[in-house]
Amino acid sequence: MKDLLDEIGSCTVCDSFFLHQPRPIVSISSSSKLLIIGQAPGRKVHESGIPWDDASGSNLRNWLNLPEDVFYDSSKVALVPMGFCYPGSGKSGDLPPRPECAPLWHSKILTHCTSVKLTLLIGQYAQKYYLRERMQGNLTETVKAFESYLPKHLPLPHPSPRNRIWMKKNQWFEMSLLPKLKTHIEKLNIV
């Protein structure tokens, strides 16, 4: 595992696409029971080097009802983005995750994460990559059909504060899905 983390940490495959120094950010352990696959680090996470160290991470921890010490304990929770480095800013937010990371690293990571009981697929990039043809017509329909992907996967929208409009339009998410998500997290016995 240490060799893999060192290899990921020194990766420069996408170096030519960035205006900044690559900083792969991932947190894994062979004993992690919960695997969270997100999009890519944002600017704040790039600067701190801590996954989900921003408002989105705060929202996600609330959704999961996990305290920071558990969330950031890699022996319990693995945090793996689709793109390991901050992709930079676009016109309406961050650019998409670099497409090289997941095919290059995810299968190697999953080989080591043998204790995972539940994988959260956060956002459309993770859902498209892992659910493939099983994904519904769009993110909303996929998240709404979350029970059909259990017990292995559970798709979620991105917890970004920018998704407030989506949350208001889809109140079923907070009323129906989040309580069930918290129950699944409790069953993992990681707190």
C-alpha positions as CSV (number, residue, x, y, z in Angstrom):
1,M,0.0,0.0,0.0
2,K,2.8,2.5,0.9
3,D,4.4,1.9,-2.5
4,L,1.1,2.6,-4.3
5,L,0.6,5.8,-2.3
6,D,4.1,6.9,-3.1
7,E,3.6,6.2,-6.8
8,I,0.3,8.1,-6.8
9,G,1.9,11.0,-4.9
10,S,4.7,11.4,-7.4
11,C,2.4,11.0,-10.5
12,T,2.9,13.7,-13.2
13,V,0.9,12.2,-16.0
14,C,-1.3,15.3,-16.4
15,D,1.4,17.8,-15.6
16,S,1.2,19.5,-19.0
17,F,-2.5,20.2,-18.6
18,F,-2.1,22.2,-15.4
19,L,-1.1,25.8,-14.8
20,H,-0.1,24.7,-11.3
21,Q,2.1,22.0,-9.8
22,P,0.2,18.6,-9.6
23,R,-0.7,17.5,-6.1
24,P,-2.4,14.1,-6.1
25,I,-4.8,13.8,-3.2
26,V,-6.0,10.5,-2.0
27,S,-6.5,8.7,1.3
28,I,-6.8,4.9,1.4
29,S,-6.2,1.9,3.6
30,S,-6.7,-1.8,3.2
31,S,-9.0,-1.8,6.2
32,S,-11.3,1.0,5.0
33,K,-15.0,-0.1,5.1
34,L,-16.4,2.9,3.3
35,L,-15.1,4.1,0.0
36,I,-16.0,7.6,-1.2
37,I,-15.3,8.3,-4.9
38,G,-15.7,12.0,-5.7
39,Q,-14.8,14.2,-8.6
40,A,-11.5,16.1,-8.1
41,P,-10.0,18.3,-5.5
42,G,-11.0,21.9,-5.6
43,R,-8.6,24.9,-5.1
44,K,-8.9,24.9,-1.3
45,V,-8.3,21.1,-1.1
46,H,-5.3,21.5,-3.5
47,E,-3.8,24.1,-1.2
48,S,-4.4,22.2,2.1
49,G,-3.7,18.7,0.7
50,I,-6.6,17.4,2.8
51,P,-9.5,15.7,0.8
52,W,-12.9,17.3,1.2
53,D,-11.4,20.1,3.2
54,D,-14.0,22.6,2.1
55,A,-17.8,23.5,2.2
56,S,-18.6,20.4,0.1
57,G,-16.8,18.2,2.6
58,S,-18.7,19.7,5.5
59,N,-22.0,19.0,3.7
60,L,-20.9,15.5,2.9
61,R,-19.9,14.8,6.5
62,N,-23.3,16.1,7.6
63,W,-25.0,13.8,5.1
64,L,-23.1,10.8,6.4
65,N,-23.4,11.9,10.1
66,L,-19.6,11.3,10.4
67,P,-17.4,13.3,12.7
68,E,-14.2,14.6,11.2
69,D,-11.9,12.2,13.1
70,V,-13.8,9.2,11.6
71,F,-14.1,10.7,8.1
72,Y,-10.4,11.4,7.9
73,D,-9.4,8.0,9.4
74,S,-8.2,6.1,6.4
75,S,-8.5,2.8,8.3
76,K,-12.3,3.5,8.2
77,V,-13.0,5.7,5.2
78,A,-11.1,5.7,1.9
79,L,-11.3,9.0,-0.1
80,V,-10.6,8.6,-3.7
81,P,-11.4,11.2,-6.4
82,M,-11.9,10.5,-10.1
83,G,-9.1,13.0,-10.8
84,F,-6.5,13.1,-8.1
85,C,-5.3,16.7,-8.8
86,Y,-7.1,20.0,-8.9
87,P,-8.0,20.4,-12.6
88,G,-8.2,24.3,-12.5
89,S,-11.1,26.7,-12.9
90,G,-13.5,26.9,-15.8
91,K,-16.3,29.4,-16.7
92,S,-18.8,28.0,-14.2
93,G,-16.7,26.3,-11.6
94,D,-13.9,23.8,-11.6
95,L,-12.9,22.0,-14.7
96,P,-13.9,18.3,-14.9
97,P,-11.5,15.7,-13.4
98,R,-8.7,14.7,-15.7
99,P,-9.7,11.5,-17.5
100,E,-6.3,9.8,-17.1
101,C,-6.5,9.2,-13.3
102,A,-9.3,6.7,-12.8
103,P,-8.2,4.2,-15.6
104,L,-4.6,4.5,-14.4
105,W,-5.1,4.2,-10.6
106,H,-8.5,3.0,-9.5
107,S,-8.1,-0.7,-10.2
108,K,-4.8,-0.7,-8.3
109,I,-6.4,1.1,-5.4
110,L,-9.4,-1.3,-5.4
111,T,-7.0,-4.3,-5.3
112,H,-5.8,-3.0,-1.9
113,C,-9.1,-1.9,-0.5
114,T,-10.4,-5.4,0.2
115,S,-12.5,-4.4,3.3
116,V,-14.8,-2.0,1.6
117,K,-18.5,-2.7,2.3
118,L,-20.0,0.3,0.6
119,T,-18.9,2.7,-2.1
120,L,-20.4,6.1,-2.4
121,L,-20.4,7.4,-6.0
122,I,-20.5,11.2,-5.8
123,G,-21.4,13.1,-8.9
124,Q,-21.9,12.1,-12.5
125,Y,-18.2,11.3,-13.3
126,A,-18.0,8.6,-10.6
127,Q,-21.4,7.3,-11.5
128,K,-20.7,7.1,-15.3
129,Y,-17.4,5.3,-14.6
130,Y,-18.6,2.8,-12.2
131,L,-22.3,2.2,-13.1
132,R,-21.8,2.5,-16.9
133,E,-24.9,1.1,-18.6
134,R,-26.7,0.7,-15.3
135,M,-26.8,4.4,-14.8
136,Q,-30.2,6.0,-15.4
137,G,-30.9,8.8,-17.8
138,N,-29.3,11.5,-15.7
139,L,-27.8,12.1,-12.2
140,T,-31.2,12.8,-10.6
141,E,-32.7,9.6,-11.9
142,T,-29.6,7.7,-10.9
143,V,-29.6,9.0,-7.4
144,K,-33.4,8.5,-7.1
145,A,-32.8,4.8,-8.0
146,F,-30.1,4.4,-5.4
147,E,-31.6,1.3,-3.8
148,S,-31.1,-0.6,-7.1
149,Y,-27.3,-0.2,-6.8
150,L,-27.1,-1.4,-3.2
151,P,-25.4,-3.1,-1.4
152,K,-22.2,-2.3,-3.3
153,H,-22.8,1.3,-4.6
154,L,-24.8,4.3,-3.5
155,P,-24.9,7.2,-5.9
156,L,-25.1,10.8,-4.5
157,P,-25.2,14.3,-6.0
158,H,-22.1,16.4,-5.3
159,P,-22.5,18.1,-1.9
160,S,-21.4,21.4,-3.2
161,P,-23.2,24.5,-1.8
162,R,-23.7,25.4,-5.5
163,N,-26.2,22.5,-5.7
164,R,-28.8,24.3,-3.5
165,I,-31.2,24.7,-6.5
166,W,-31.0,20.9,-7.1
167,M,-31.7,20.2,-3.4
168,K,-34.7,22.5,-3.4
169,K,-36.1,20.8,-6.6
170,N,-35.4,17.4,-5.1
171,Q,-36.6,17.5,-1.5
172,W,-37.0,13.7,-1.6
173,F,-33.2,13.5,-1.3
174,E,-33.1,15.0,2.2
175,M,-36.4,13.4,3.3
176,S,-36.0,9.9,2.0
177,L,-32.4,9.1,0.8
178,L,-30.3,10.8,3.6
179,P,-32.0,8.9,6.5
180,K,-31.4,5.6,4.6
181,L,-27.8,6.6,3.8
182,K,-27.2,7.3,7.5
183,T,-28.6,3.9,8.3
184,H,-26.2,2.2,5.9
185,I,-23.3,4.2,7.3
186,E,-24.3,3.1,10.9
187,K,-24.3,-0.6,9.8
188,L,-20.6,-0.2,8.8
189,N,-19.7,0.2,12.5
190,I,-17.0,2.8,11.8
191,V,-18.0,5.4,14.4
